[in-house]
Amino acid sequence: MLDTLTKLEQRALSDPEFSVEDIRIVHEMISAYRGWQSMGRAFKFIVWALASVAGIVAASGIIAGGVRSWFNS
């Protein structure tokens, strides 16, 4: 199934009103947009991974403190 951007690019290719330069610009804009989408997904994953590591570190500190207090009492 084709996404909207691919359909737009195909319309630009088949429309005689678009010059070669117009088609190139449409293609570059679509490529740039997809690049920003990919970078956004990558940063979202990086933030998720760092938050997970921070959660694990915090949880392990709390658990270790609880185990120490249990052994000391």
Residue pairs with C-beta under 8 A, 6 or more apart in sequence:
2 10
5 30
5 33
5 34
8 26
8 30
9 26
9 27
9 30
12 18
12 22
12 23
12 26
13 23
18 26
